[in-house]
Amino acid sequence: MLLQAIANRPENSALDAANLSDIALNRVHDAIYLIDCDLRIKYVNDKACTLLGYNREGFSQLPFSAIDPELRDSDVVALWWKLSVRPEGITFTSHHRDSRGELIPVEVSSIGYTHRGEQHILCVVHDVRELRRQKEQQRLREKQMSLVVENSPDLILRFDLNTRCLYANPAVRNWFGLSEQEIHHKPLTESVPKGDVGLSFFKLVSKTLVDEKGAEQELTLLRHGKKRTLHVRCVPEYNLAGKLASVLAVGRDITPIRQTEEELRFAHQQLRMLAQNFEQDREAERKQLARDIHDELGQHLTSLRTGLSLLAMRAPQQTAELRGQVENLMGLVDSTIQVVRDVSTRLRPNVLNLGLIPALEWLRDRFNKDGGCRCILVAPNEHTVVLDDASLTAAFRVVQESLTNVARHAGASTVYIIVKPEPDTLSIEVVDNGKGFTPGRVRKNAFGLPGIQERARMLNGEAAIVSARGKGTRVRLTFPLPAPRGGGEKQKGE
């Protein structure tokens, strides 16, 4: 625009070099020269002085050919002058020599300009060193990126808007045993494996084209007779105008990851089965040990107690000292019998043989007896919930562990045990109004909550533990259950 404005000035203009600066030539970021027909420099702006390192007096003593070496040839000068005086002027690249003799790459726009009746050439010179540096950096980045893509183990493809393959890196060709000619510019339907895998990949690319959003999917296919899993992600690519131009697809072989995950799942399953068997064996041992203690040891202690009683009755002539010893022995036997009952109960309460609801009633009563917190049981009729021995014991232990945690840590005033039979599941909740806790900050060596969750998995169910500081804690156990036989819900208080 500036060149055009200067070129269109009338021939009788009386502007000199000082007047030219008045039209803000010194504010232009490019160098400006005014050249007469003898290739003498009549005017330069400040940018020209900065670019080449001359002052204005130095420029006035130089021919323009000293700055632009290409204009030393008369034929080149004649051609340049002829093209420059045309209305549209000429733009070309060249090299200008600065005061130190170094050549600076420049882009020159020349246009004819009549000044005081004489023909001049006005040159606007743009320093392209920074532009070239940026282009060189861009080429370097593209080269580096090309090396990364070419040597990447991932499968990288690019498709145009008609799903023709524009590019496929060597990993793609090696994976599918195809040459570049067999892939390049071929429609997607011809360059991918046939069958479900190819159809899924085609849908993935098409979805990206339609939605203009990234899409990803895992594809399973056979390679060399072995099942492989590819994670494929497609992303849209846009041109400088912001229009969708292509789709880039990147596939990564995640077979080792999936195999490791499968092995890990199998190992976890084995550990769970081992833990389940261990827990079942331990409960069976507890049951048997409790029965042996209660039946055999209890029977022996009862017989001993009876014998001592008979001995006391049959020997009235005994001294007071002897009678006192017998009574002390009877008291000791009574205490031992109570200890045996307590140990047997801790191993496995006999009330478990009556079913879940009676067992929870016993647990509630025992909790209330120990004091410190009120426990309320909300449950249906005891005949409504019928469980096998393993499920009954696991559910009882979850509630028992939950109440233990309430007594030790919650600082609650009330705790509810809520039993809710549903058509195909049984839900048991233990809810307290205590101080709560942050689940993510449980001590690493605390196994109460993990034990609850593991017992839930043994029941093919799940345990949800919800808590927050100052908002109490809710433990919810849910596991499969045959349809209930009937019975209404009632509240069993203390």
Secondary structure, DSSP 4 states (H G I P E B T S, - for coil): -HHHHHHTS-TT----HHHHHTTTGGG-SSEEEEE-TT-BEEEE-HHHHHHH---HHHHHTSBHHHHSGGGGSHHHHHHHHHHHTSTT-EEEEEEEE-TTS-EEEEEEEEEEEEETTEEEEEEEEEE-HHHHHHHHHHHHHHHHHHHHHHH-SSEEEEE-TT-BEEEE-HHHHHHHT--HHHHTT-BHHHHS-SSHHHHHHHHHHHHHHHH-S-EEEEEEEEETTEEEEEEEEEEEEE-TTS-EEEEEEEEEE-HHHHHHHHHHHHHHHHHHHHHHHHHHHHHHHHHHHHHHIIIIIHHHHHHHHHHHHHHHHH-TTS-HHHHHHHHHHHHHHHHHHHHHHHHHHHH--GGGGG-HHHHHHHHHHHHHHH-SSEEEEEEE-TTT----HHHHHHHHHHHHHHHHHIIIII--SEEEEEEEE-SSEEEEEEEE-S----GGG--TT--HHHHHHHHHHHTT-EEEEEE-TTS-EEEEEEEE-PPP----EEEE--
